Amino acid sequence: METISSIAKRLNVTNGRIYQIIKEIPADKQPKKDAKGKYNFTKESVEAIERYYNSSSSPKTDIESDLVKQLRVDLEDAKAEIKAKNNQIDKFQQLLDQQQQLNLSTNRQNEKLLDTSTNNTPSQDDSPSQNDDTDVLKPTESNSKWKKLKRLKRAYSAG
């Protein structure tokens, strides 16, 4: 004789799910209860339960399969987006490093120019190629800022 547990094990579901299915199948196919309140399963009631389970579980499997496929696609899209963002972060970091190096070089040049404008004699530090390999430009006489600093230097020395 069949029991709730034996049917549940065969269908790989819980006992509670079997009780739900019994309530959902037509009344004439439902198993009858005995005096103690236990179900008496007939061949027809067991088949009705199995048919209901098989018909209700296969569409869910298709839907779940489609959902899993969509989730996998979404996951791959998210991974690709993260990879692109990481590449952007790397590029921005590289640009930031370059900007910091340029700022450092510019600050060193400005310090040398200020030292030159306040001292009459050029110091040994004034040759950028010997002491500072980060200098980008060497000031020239044609540079208008250089000329302005020279005028300030003369005015400072004379005054």
QUIGIZI-V764721 format. One record per residue. SS is DSSP state (@ for helix, = for strand, . for the rest). Layout:
ss
SS
SS
This chain:
ss
.
.
.
@
@
@
@
@
@
@
@
.
.
.
@
@
@
@
@
@
@
@
@
@
.
.
@
@
@
.
.
=
=
.
.
.
.
.
=
=
.
.
@
@
@
@
@
@
@
@
@
@
@
@
@
@
@
@
@
@
@
@
@
@
@
@
@
@
@
@
@
@
@
@
@
@
@
@
@
@
@
@
@
@
@
@
@
@
@
@
@
@
@
@
@
@
@
@
@
@
@
@
@
@
@
@
@
@
@
@
@
@
@
@
@
@
@
@
.
.
.
.
.
@
@
@
.
@
@
@
@
.
.
.
.
.
.
.
.
.
.
.
.
@
@
@
@
@
@
@
@
@
@
@
@
@
@
@
.
